Amino acid sequence: MVEKTTMNDISSERYFPAIVCAEFDSPIDALISLCVPQDEAMNLVAASWRSGEPSCVLATIDGGRAVAALRTTDGRWAACNAFLDHCCVSRSEAERQLKKLLKRGRRGCLGVLQR
């Protein structure tokens, strides 16, 4: 028997693991530190304001690597390498994926994508 997936079964959030490179006072500075061109960083941050106060700004840099500026609990912005191919529906699964990626004292966090 095949189960049907309804819209209520699909979570509106997706979690992805991210490795923190550095922290900054603004998302623009965080993206620039990850080699995102300044004008593109400014456009991405401005576009993210449409949905309210952003907590995650994603970008893809040359070579196809995903990077993100993630808001920290203390209000700063973490410049991170994002691992979107490890995106998960549950927070616990994303935390498990993050633990696999952390090595040699690296710091990580989870990003949240809203549908």
C-alpha positions in Angstrom: 0.0 0.0 0.0 1.4 3.4 -1.0 0.8 6.3 1.4 -0.2 9.7 0.0 1.7 12.7 1.2 -0.5 15.7 2.0 0.5 19.3 2.3 0.2 19.0 6.1 2.8 16.2 6.1 5.4 18.4 4.4 7.3 20.5 6.9 7.7 24.2 6.1 11.3 24.2 7.3 14.4 22.4 6.2 17.6 22.3 8.3 21.1 22.2 6.9 24.5 21.9 8.7 27.0 24.7 8.4 30.7 25.1 9.4 31.4 28.5 11.0 34.4 30.3 9.5 34.1 33.6 11.4 31.6 36.0 13.1 30.7 39.5 12.0 28.4 42.4 12.9 26.4 42.3 9.7 25.3 39.7 7.1 27.0 41.7 4.3 30.4 41.5 6.1 29.9 37.8 6.6 29.1 37.1 3.0 32.0 39.3 1.7 34.4 37.3 3.9 33.2 34.2 2.1 34.2 35.7 -1.3 30.7 36.9 -2.3 31.1 40.1 -4.3 30.0 43.2 -2.3 27.2 44.2 -4.7 25.8 40.7 -4.8 26.0 40.4 -1.0 24.1 43.7 -0.6 21.4 42.5 -3.1 21.0 39.2 -1.3 20.6 40.8 2.1 18.1 43.4 0.7 16.1 40.6 -0.9 16.0 38.7 2.4 14.3 41.6 4.1 11.1 41.0 2.1 10.2 38.1 4.4 10.9 40.0 7.6 14.0 39.9 9.8 16.3 37.4 8.1 18.2 34.7 10.1 19.8 33.0 7.0 21.2 34.5 3.8 22.4 31.9 1.3 24.7 32.4 -1.7 26.6 30.2 -4.2 30.1 31.4 -5.0 32.2 30.5 -8.1 32.7 26.8 -8.3 29.2 26.1 -7.0 30.1 26.1 -3.3 27.2 27.1 -1.0 27.9 29.6 1.7 25.6 31.3 4.3 25.4 34.1 6.7 23.5 32.8 9.8 22.3 34.9 12.7 23.8 33.8 16.0 21.9 33.7 19.3 23.8 36.9 20.4 22.7 38.8 17.3 26.0 38.6 15.3 26.3 36.9 11.9 28.3 33.7 11.3 30.0 33.3 8.0 29.6 29.6 7.1 30.2 27.0 4.6 26.8 25.5 4.0 26.2 21.9 3.3 22.8 22.0 1.4 23.2 18.4 0.1 22.8 17.3 3.8 19.5 19.2 4.1 17.0 17.5 6.5 13.4 17.8 7.4 14.1 17.2 11.2 16.4 19.2 13.4 17.8 16.1 15.0 18.8 14.6 11.7 20.5 17.8 10.7 22.4 17.8 14.0 23.5 14.3 13.3 24.8 15.3 9.9 26.6 18.3 11.5 28.4 16.0 14.0 29.7 14.0 11.1 31.2 17.2 9.4 32.8 18.6 12.5 36.5 17.8 12.9 39.6 19.2 14.7 37.8 21.8 16.8 35.7 23.2 14.1 32.5 25.0 15.2 29.2 24.4 13.5 25.6 25.5 13.5 22.3 24.7 11.8 20.7 26.9 9.1 17.0 26.9 8.6 15.4 27.3 5.2 11.8 28.5 5.1 9.5 27.2 2.4 
